[in-house]
Amino acid sequence: MAAVERPPVKEGIRIAVLCVCWYTVSSGGNIVNKIILNGFPYPVTVSLFHILSIVVFLPPLLRAWGVPRTELPGSYYRWYILPLAFGKYFASVSAHFSIWKVPVSYAHTVKATMPIWVVLLSRLIMREKQTTKVYISLIPIIGGVLLATATELSFDMLGLISALAATLCFSLQNIFSKKVLRDTRIHHLRLLNILGFNAVIFMVPTWVLVDLSVFLVDGDLSDMSGYTSTFLLLLVSGFCNFAQNVIAFSVLNLVSPLSYAVANATKRIMVISISLLMLRNPVSSTNILGMMTAIVGVFLYNKAKYDANQEKKLLPSTKQDLVSFNNPALEKIQANGSVPFSHGSEVQHNWNNVLTDHFQYSRQAYTTNYSGNHQYVV
């Protein structure tokens, strides 16, 4: 089925509206999470609602979009699906624990270290080398995060460790999710649905042991009106988590990878800025400088990866790359990065690898190389 051509002006308006919605939902979701955790210090509960939002909202979306079912081998459940589901559960809990302990602005600054983890883990696990420009782009990220950490007025060591643990876990998920997609050719939304259902297996016992038990002992059950408002905020938080990922999926289908990197860096700046304005966190000018330096470093990393991948596409180094480079089917890919939806084509499968990790808590990785080996982190 051919892609529908849209007038450039309407396309631009559509992208602008989606970006505004993306920034609004993401910023609002983070602020709601912080408000919940300030008055209801149970981060596992917030994570549970986020996982349940996938379980509840995603299946109808899969049916509406006609996403096909894929049967996975039993060995994949033991060696990949369950570990990935555990990683999703652990990363979500760690991320919300960090937001509970430290300001939203600082938590998002720490998440900017993801390129460092991806480069390190790709080197250790996949034996993948990077260009000099990629390594140099990590310097402002390291410097910015260190500066923000040294000047953070509300610093908490547990908050820092949990934010780093969440970022490391997201990086591992990025690497191994791509392997599952490449080996099984399952649709990325279908994989997300499977991981969500399996993450509930880990989340519910943890919630009962950690949050529910403490709440029953220490909670004031006489004031149920206060808990009603908290429950409503938890529902809003879960929906915002799901909505921002669906919107990100839509934006990535409409723009080029580099444009998406710019849009996502802008989104992170908006989240930090709006959280500082709405939550009134104490912050110094040096602290803000560190945050912005780290975010600029993330953009420079994406630009360096984009340039490296473009060079590899122009100069294929292996026979397999040469075949992919000369594959006429790839000409269906539009200049803006979108592709006609097709359940069975090789191009659609590879493009699914591109979109995989945009349903994690923080914004993750994608690639313009159709083999799925070269990553952007955003």
C-alpha positions as CSV (number, residue, x, y, z in Angstrom):
1,M,0.0,0.0,0.0
2,A,1.5,3.3,-1.0
3,A,2.1,6.0,1.6
4,V,-0.3,8.9,1.6
5,E,1.3,12.1,0.5
6,R,0.4,15.2,2.6
7,P,0.9,18.9,1.7
8,P,4.1,20.2,3.4
9,V,2.2,22.9,5.3
10,K,-0.4,20.5,6.8
11,E,2.4,18.1,7.6
12,G,4.3,20.8,9.4
13,I,1.3,21.8,11.4
14,R,0.6,18.2,12.3
15,I,4.2,17.7,13.5
16,A,4.1,21.0,15.5
17,V,0.8,20.0,17.2
18,L,2.1,16.5,18.0
19,C,5.3,18.0,19.5
20,V,3.3,20.4,21.6
21,C,1.2,17.5,22.9
22,W,4.3,15.5,23.5
23,Y,6.0,18.2,25.5
24,T,2.8,18.9,27.5
25,V,2.0,15.3,28.3
26,S,5.6,14.5,29.2
27,S,6.1,17.6,31.4
28,G,2.7,17.1,33.0
29,G,3.3,13.4,33.7
30,N,6.6,14.1,35.4
31,I,5.1,16.9,37.6
32,V,2.1,14.7,38.5
33,N,4.5,11.9,39.5
34,K,6.4,14.3,41.7
35,I,3.2,15.6,43.3
36,I,2.1,12.1,44.0
37,L,5.4,11.0,45.5
38,N,5.6,14.1,47.7
39,G,2.4,13.3,49.4
40,F,2.2,9.5,48.8
41,P,5.8,8.1,49.1
42,Y,5.2,4.8,47.4
43,P,7.2,4.7,44.1
44,V,6.4,1.0,43.4
45,T,2.7,2.0,43.3
46,V,3.4,4.7,40.7
47,S,5.4,2.1,38.7
48,L,2.6,-0.4,39.0
49,F,0.1,2.1,37.4
50,H,2.5,2.8,34.6
51,I,2.9,-0.9,33.8
52,L,-0.9,-1.4,34.1
53,S,-1.4,1.4,31.6
54,I,0.4,-0.7,29.0
55,V,-1.6,-3.8,29.9
56,V,-4.9,-1.9,29.7
57,F,-4.5,0.6,26.9
58,L,-2.2,-1.2,24.4
59,P,-4.3,-4.2,23.4
60,P,-7.1,-2.1,22.0
61,L,-4.5,-0.1,20.1
62,L,-3.0,-3.3,18.7
63,R,-6.4,-4.5,17.4
64,A,-7.2,-1.0,16.0
65,W,-3.9,-0.9,14.1
66,G,-4.1,-4.6,13.0
67,V,-0.8,-5.5,14.5
68,P,-0.2,-9.2,13.9
69,R,0.4,-11.8,16.6
70,T,3.7,-13.6,16.7
71,E,4.4,-16.9,18.5
72,L,7.8,-16.7,20.3
73,P,9.9,-19.9,20.9
74,G,9.8,-21.1,24.5
75,S,13.5,-20.5,24.8
76,Y,13.0,-16.8,24.2
77,Y,10.7,-16.5,27.2
78,R,13.4,-18.0,29.4
79,W,16.4,-16.2,28.1
80,Y,15.0,-12.9,26.8
81,I,11.4,-12.1,27.5
82,L,11.5,-12.7,31.3
83,P,14.8,-10.9,31.7
84,L,13.6,-8.0,29.6
85,A,10.3,-7.9,31.6
86,F,12.3,-7.9,34.8
87,G,14.5,-5.1,33.4
88,K,11.4,-3.1,32.5
89,Y,10.0,-3.6,36.0
90,F,13.3,-2.7,37.7
91,A,14.0,0.3,35.6
92,S,10.5,1.7,36.2
93,V,10.8,1.3,40.0
94,S,14.3,2.8,40.0
95,A,13.2,5.8,37.9
96,H,10.3,6.6,40.2
97,F,12.4,6.1,43.3
98,S,14.8,8.7,41.9
99,I,12.0,11.2,41.2
100,W,10.9,10.6,44.8
101,K,14.3,11.3,46.2
102,V,15.6,14.1,43.9
103,P,14.0,16.9,41.9
104,V,12.6,16.0,38.4
105,S,15.1,18.3,36.8
106,Y,18.1,16.5,38.3
107,A,16.7,13.1,37.6
108,H,16.3,14.0,33.9
109,T,19.8,15.3,33.9
110,V,21.2,12.0,35.2
111,K,19.2,10.2,32.5
112,A,21.3,12.1,29.9
113,T,24.2,9.7,30.8
114,M,22.5,7.0,28.7
115,P,24.8,7.5,25.7
116,I,27.8,6.7,28.0
117,W,26.2,3.5,29.1
118,V,25.1,2.5,25.5
119,V,28.6,3.1,24.2
120,L,30.2,1.2,27.0
121,L,27.8,-1.7,26.9
122,S,27.8,-1.9,23.1
123,R,31.6,-2.2,23.3
124,L,31.5,-4.9,26.0
125,I,28.6,-6.9,24.7
126,M,28.5,-6.3,20.9
127,R,32.2,-5.5,20.4
128,E,31.1,-2.3,18.6
129,K,33.6,0.5,18.1
130,Q,32.6,4.1,17.8
131,T,34.1,7.0,15.8
132,T,36.3,9.6,17.5
133,K,33.4,12.2,17.2
134,V,31.1,9.9,19.2
135,Y,33.7,9.5,22.0
136,I,34.3,13.3,22.1
137,S,30.6,14.0,22.3
138,L,30.5,12.1,25.6
139,I,32.7,14.7,27.2
140,P,30.0,17.5,27.6
141,I,27.6,14.8,28.9
142,I,30.0,13.7,31.6
143,G,31.0,17.3,32.5
144,G,27.4,18.5,32.6
145,V,26.2,15.7,34.8
146,L,29.2,16.2,37.2
147,L,28.6,19.9,37.4
148,A,24.8,19.4,38.0
149,T,25.6,16.9,40.7
150,A,28.2,19.0,42.4
151,T,25.8,22.0,42.6
152,E,22.5,20.2,43.2
153,L,21.0,21.8,46.3
154,S,18.6,18.9,46.9
155,F,21.2,16.1,46.3
156,D,20.5,12.7,47.6
157,M,22.9,9.8,47.1
158,L,20.1,7.1,46.9
159,G,18.3,9.3,44.3
160,L,21.5,9.5,42.2
161,I,22.2,5.7,42.4
162,S,18.6,4.8,41.5
163,A,18.6,7.2,38.5
164,L,21.9,5.7,37.3
165,A,20.5,2.2,37.8
166,A,17.4,3.0,35.8
167,T,19.5,4.5,33.0
168,L,21.8,1.5,32.9
169,C,18.8,-0.9,32.8
170,F,17.2,1.1,30.0
171,S,20.5,0.8,28.0
172,L,20.6,-3.0,28.5
173,Q,16.9,-3.2,27.4
174,N,17.7,-1.3,24.3
175,I,20.4,-3.7,23.2
176,F,18.6,-7.0,24.0
177,S,15.2,-5.8,22.8
178,K,16.7,-5.2,19.3
179,K,18.1,-8.8,19.3
180,V,14.6,-10.2,20.0
181,L,13.1,-8.1,17.3
182,R,15.8,-9.0,14.8
183,D,15.6,-12.8,15.6
184,T,11.8,-13.2,15.9
185,R,10.5,-10.4,13.6
186,I,7.8,-9.6,16.2
187,H,6.2,-6.2,15.9
188,H,7.7,-3.7,18.5
189,L,4.2,-2.9,19.9
190,R,3.5,-6.6,20.3
191,L,6.8,-7.1,22.1
192,L,5.9,-4.1,24.4
193,N,2.6,-5.7,25.2
194,I,4.2,-9.1,26.1
195,L,6.8,-7.3,28.2
196,G,4.1,-5.3,30.0
197,F,2.1,-8.5,30.9
198,N,5.2,-10.3,32.1
199,A,6.5,-7.2,34.1
200,V,3.2,-7.4,36.1
201,I,4.4,-10.8,37.4
202,F,7.4,-9.1,39.0
203,M,5.6,-5.8,39.9
204,V,2.6,-7.2,41.9
205,P,4.6,-9.2,44.5
206,T,7.0,-6.3,45.0
207,W,4.1,-3.9,45.4
208,V,2.5,-6.2,48.0
209,L,5.7,-6.7,50.0
210,V,7.1,-3.1,49.8
211,D,4.3,-0.6,49.4
212,L,1.0,-2.3,50.4
213,S,2.4,-3.8,53.6
214,V,3.9,-0.4,54.7
215,F,0.7,1.4,53.7
216,L,-1.5,-0.9,55.8
217,V,0.7,-0.4,58.8
218,D,1.6,3.3,58.6
219,G,-1.3,4.7,56.4
220,D,-4.2,6.7,57.8
221,L,-7.1,4.7,56.5
222,S,-9.6,7.1,58.1
223,D,-8.9,9.8,55.5
224,M,-10.2,8.1,52.4
225,S,-11.0,11.4,50.6
226,G,-7.3,12.2,50.3
227,Y,-6.6,8.7,48.9
228,T,-9.3,9.2,46.3
229,S,-7.5,12.2,44.8
230,T,-4.3,10.3,44.9
231,F,-5.9,7.4,43.0
232,L,-7.1,9.8,40.4
233,L,-3.6,11.3,40.1
234,L,-2.2,7.8,39.7
235,L,-4.6,7.1,36.8
236,V,-3.6,10.4,35.2
237,S,0.1,9.5,35.6
238,G,-0.4,6.1,34.0
239,F,-2.3,7.5,31.1
240,C,0.3,10.3,30.5
241,N,3.1,7.6,30.5
242,F,1.3,5.7,27.8
243,A,0.2,8.7,25.8
244,Q,3.6,10.3,25.6
245,N,5.1,7.1,24.2
246,V,2.4,6.8,21.6
247,I,2.9,10.4,20.5
248,A,6.7,9.9,20.3
249,F,6.0,6.9,18.1
250,S,3.9,9.1,15.8
251,V,6.5,11.9,15.7
252,L,9.3,9.5,14.8
253,N,7.2,8.2,11.9
254,L,6.9,11.8,10.5
255,V,10.4,13.3,10.8
256,S,14.0,12.3,10.2
257,P,16.0,10.7,13.0
258,L,18.1,13.8,13.4
259,S,15.0,16.0,13.6
260,Y,13.6,13.7,16.2
261,A,16.8,14.0,18.2
262,V,16.4,17.8,18.2
263,A,12.7,17.5,19.2
264,N,13.5,15.1,22.0
265,A,16.3,17.3,23.3
266,T,13.9,20.2,23.3
267,K,11.4,18.0,25.2
268,R,13.9,17.3,27.9
269,I,14.6,21.0,28.2
270,M,10.9,21.7,28.5
271,V,10.5,19.0,31.2
272,I,13.3,20.5,33.2
273,S,12.2,24.1,32.7
274,I,8.5,23.4,33.5
275,S,9.3,21.3,36.5
276,L,11.5,24.1,37.9
277,L,8.8,26.7,37.4
278,M,5.9,24.5,38.7
279,L,7.6,22.7,41.5
280,R,9.8,25.7,42.6
281,N,12.9,23.5,43.3
282,P,15.9,25.5,44.6
283,V,18.4,25.7,41.8
284,S,21.6,27.8,41.1
285,S,22.7,29.2,37.7
286,T,25.7,26.8,37.8
287,N,23.3,23.9,38.3
288,I,21.2,25.0,35.3
289,L,24.4,25.3,33.2
290,G,25.3,21.7,34.1
291,M,21.9,20.5,33.0
292,M,21.9,22.3,29.7
293,T,25.5,21.2,29.0
294,A,24.5,17.5,29.5
295,I,21.5,17.9,27.2
296,V,23.6,19.6,24.5
297,G,26.1,16.7,24.8
298,V,23.2,14.2,24.1
299,F,22.4,16.1,20.9
300,L,26.0,16.2,19.8
301,Y,26.2,12.4,20.4
302,N,23.1,11.9,18.2
303,K,24.6,14.1,15.5
304,A,27.9,12.2,15.7
305,K,26.0,8.8,15.4
306,Y,24.0,10.2,12.5
307,D,27.1,11.3,10.6
308,A,28.8,7.9,11.3
309,N,25.8,5.9,10.0
310,Q,25.5,8.1,6.9
311,E,29.2,7.4,6.1
312,K,28.6,3.7,6.5
313,K,25.6,3.8,4.3
314,L,27.6,5.6,1.6
315,L,30.6,3.3,1.9
316,P,29.4,-0.2,2.7
317,S,32.2,-2.3,4.2
318,T,30.8,-5.8,3.9
319,K,29.0,-7.9,1.3
320,Q,25.8,-7.9,3.5
321,D,25.9,-4.1,3.8
322,L,26.4,-3.9,0.0
323,V,23.3,-6.0,-0.6
324,S,21.3,-4.0,1.8
325,F,22.6,-0.8,0.3
326,N,21.6,-1.8,-3.2
327,N,18.2,-3.3,-2.2
328,P,15.5,-1.6,-4.3
329,A,12.9,-2.2,-1.6
330,L,14.6,0.4,0.6
331,E,13.7,3.1,-1.9
332,K,10.2,2.9,-0.4
333,I,11.5,4.7,2.6
334,Q,10.5,8.3,2.3
335,A,12.8,11.2,2.8
336,N,11.1,12.1,6.1
337,G,11.8,8.7,7.5
338,S,8.3,7.2,7.3
339,V,7.4,3.9,5.7
340,P,4.2,2.3,4.4
341,F,2.8,-0.1,7.0
342,S,3.2,-3.6,5.9
343,H,3.0,-6.7,8.1
344,G,5.3,-8.9,6.2
345,S,8.0,-6.9,4.5
346,E,11.6,-6.9,5.5
347,V,11.6,-3.1,5.5
348,Q,8.8,-3.0,8.0
349,H,10.5,-5.4,10.3
350,N,13.7,-3.4,10.3
351,W,11.9,-0.2,10.8
352,N,10.2,-1.8,13.9
353,N,13.7,-2.1,15.3
354,V,14.0,1.6,15.0
355,L,10.9,2.3,17.1
356,T,11.4,-0.4,19.8
357,D,12.4,1.5,22.8
358,H,10.2,4.6,22.6
359,F,7.8,3.0,25.0
360,Q,10.3,2.9,27.9
361,Y,10.1,5.5,30.8
362,S,12.8,7.7,29.5
363,R,13.4,8.3,25.9
364,Q,15.7,5.7,24.4
365,A,17.4,4.6,21.3
366,Y,16.7,4.2,17.6
367,T,18.7,3.8,14.4
368,T,18.8,4.8,10.8
369,N,20.9,1.8,9.8
370,Y,18.4,-0.9,8.8
371,S,20.5,-3.7,10.3
372,G,19.6,-2.3,13.7
373,N,23.2,-2.2,15.0
374,H,23.9,1.5,15.3
375,Q,22.0,3.4,18.0
376,Y,20.9,6.9,18.8
377,V,20.1,7.7,22.4
378,V,17.7,10.5,23.0
